[in-house]
């Protein structure tokens, strides 16, 4: 009985482990030119799905993510560079669409606030330990 349960859990674990890297790119979206498809995948991995907000458009099943993947591929076919594609998307959706936004004056808080919270947390811990 225990072997059967262990076998079932092992199968479920292996299935979940192998399905983590599945992407939502549909076969009709894939470009015939492998170099361009590789570029499209790299760009898609750095663009945030505006619906899911914690997934890239490469991983998301949302209709907007599909539209953005198609848009990225269309821009690549039109001969746009990666920088031009990122610029188009940030002009249209703002810096939030980038999973790794650039370090600019309006994103400084986004980059440095986690460090500030970390330092405040260390200070609070030391202050608490000093009183104990």
C-alpha positions in Angstrom: 0.0 0.0 0.0 2.8 2.4 0.9 4.7 1.6 -2.3 1.6 2.4 -4.3 1.1 5.8 -2.6 4.8 6.6 -3.0 4.6 5.6 -6.7 1.6 7.9 -7.2 3.3 10.9 -5.5 6.5 10.3 -7.5 4.6 10.3 -10.7 2.7 13.5 -9.8 6.0 15.1 -8.7 7.8 14.2 -12.0 4.8 15.4 -14.0 4.8 18.8 -12.3 8.6 19.0 -12.5 8.6 18.5 -16.3 5.6 20.7 -16.9 7.1 23.8 -15.2 9.0 24.8 -18.4 6.0 24.6 -20.7 5.3 27.7 -22.7 2.1 29.1 -24.0 3.4 29.8 -27.5 1.0 28.2 -29.9 2.2 26.4 -33.0 0.7 29.0 -35.4 2.6 31.8 -33.7 6.1 30.2 -34.2 8.2 31.9 -36.9 9.8 29.7 -39.6 13.1 31.4 -39.2 14.7 29.9 -36.1 16.9 33.0 -35.5 13.9 35.3 -35.5 11.9 32.8 -33.3 14.8 32.8 -30.8 14.7 36.6 -30.7 11.0 36.6 -30.3 11.3 34.1 -27.4 14.0 36.2 -25.7 11.9 39.4 -26.0 8.7 37.6 -24.8 10.5 36.3 -21.7 11.3 39.9 -20.7 7.8 41.3 -21.3 5.3 41.2 -18.4 1.8 39.9 -19.1 -0.5 42.9 -18.1 -3.2 40.5 -16.9 -1.2 37.9 -15.0 1.4 40.5 -13.9 3.8 38.0 -12.5 4.4 36.0 -15.7 6.1 36.8 -18.9 4.0 36.8 -22.1 5.9 33.7 -23.1 4.4 31.8 -20.2 1.0 33.3 -20.1 -2.2 31.9 -21.6 -4.1 35.2 -21.4 -5.5 36.6 -24.7 -3.5 39.9 -24.3 -0.3 37.9 -23.9 -1.1 36.1 -27.1 -1.7 39.4 -28.9 1.6 40.8 -27.6 3.5 37.7 -28.7 2.0 38.1 -32.2 2.8 41.8 -32.1 6.5 41.1 -31.2 6.8 38.6 -34.0 5.2 41.0 -36.5 7.7 43.7 -35.4 10.6 41.2 -35.9 9.4 40.3 -39.3 9.1 44.1 -40.1 12.8 44.3 -39.4 12.6 46.2 -36.0 15.5 45.8 -33.6 15.0 44.5 -30.1 15.5 48.0 -28.7 12.8 49.4 -31.0 10.4 46.7 -29.9 11.0 47.4 -26.2 10.7 51.1 -26.9 7.4 50.6 -28.7 6.0 48.5 -25.8 7.1 50.9 -23.1 5.7 53.9 -25.0 2.4 52.1 -25.2 2.2 50.4 -21.8 4.8 52.1 -19.6 7.9 50.7 -17.8 5.7 48.3 -15.9 5.5 46.0 -18.9 9.2 45.2 -18.6 10.0 42.4 -16.1 13.4 44.1 -15.6 12.7 47.8 -15.9 15.6 50.1 -16.8 17.2 52.2 -14.0 15.8 55.7 -14.6 14.8 58.5 -12.4 11.2 57.4 -12.3 12.1 53.8 -11.4 14.7 54.5 -8.7 12.1 53.7 -6.0 11.3 50.4 -7.6 15.0 49.4 -7.6 16.2 50.8 -4.2 13.1 50.4 -1.9 13.7 46.7 -1.3 17.3 47.5 -0.1 15.9 50.2 2.1 13.3 47.8 3.6 16.1 45.3 4.1 18.3 47.8 6.0 15.3 48.9 8.1 14.5 45.2 8.9 18.1 44.6 10.1 18.0 47.8 12.2 14.7 46.7 13.8 16.2 43.2 14.5 19.3 44.7 16.1 17.2 47.2 18.1 14.9 44.4 19.3 17.9 42.2 20.3 19.6 45.0 22.1 16.5 45.5 24.3 16.2 41.8 25.1 
